[in-house]
Amino acid sequence: CSSKNQDKSEIVTMHWEDAAATVAASCNKVGACSPTELVGEYVKPKDWNQILLDPEVLVVDTRNQYEYDVGTFKNAINPKTDSFVEFPQWLSENVAGDKAPKKIAMFCTGGIRCEKATNACLQLVPKGVPVYHLEGGILAYLNDISPEESLFDGDCYVFDQRVAVTYGLQPSSNFKKSCHGCRHPLSKEDLHRDDYVEGISCRYCTGKLTEKQQERFSQRQRQIELALKEGRKHIHDPKEETFRRG
């Protein structure tokens, strides 16, 4: 992890130790992934708006679809990945060689993924194409930039009990819960849809769960409700299967 990241307590790892080996294997398609040796040029939050508004810059959100759904920057491209290990392939197909734009900028939650993403990108684009990334990620931007100046639309998904945060890194008022079935963050509107079933499924995974998964999630929900009724805290099993991982 880079020492440049602003607030280590606010950076999510998404099981980084396990994912890093897989990401490195994906990067081998374009060469060894070595973010400690070569990364993009850091851009401080106060200068990030200039990057976003530069018509020559392709701004890429390196996060996954479910994170993008919660919020992203103006003019950002969505690679539509379900896992970060898919990102090197997206780079190969969209910015390599003569497909490269004049400039590229990337961002992620706390700055960690961008170090690997920009390293892979620099191996693919022609020499001389600048590759930038937001120092400290979205979290640093939301912590430093006022809502009046901001070009960020929505909230920032985080990998902890807050689900999402907003300016000043305060918990989101719109996203307060994730689906127990697929872990997709859910807005207030999502929770009131007819296809939302508490503890089992939501609009993003309804119809995609196997019968075995539905039964497992239903049983877990019954255990949660029983614990609440008896005034006990339900202890989650970290090995418990969910529909979506990564």
Buried (B, 14 or more C-beta within 10 A) or exposed (E): EBEEBBBEEBBBBBEBEEBBEEBBEBBEBBEEBBBEEEBBEBBBBEEBBEBBEBEEBBBBBBBBBBBBBBBBBEBBBBBEBEBBBBBBBBBBEBBBEEEBBEBBBBBBBBBBBBBBBBBBBBBBBEEEBBBBBBBBBBBBBBBBBEEEEBBBEBBBBBBEEBBBBBBEBEBBEBBBBBBBBBBBBBBEEBBEEEEBBEBBBBBBBBEEBEEEBBEBBBEBBEBBEEEEEEEEEEEEEEEEEBBBEB
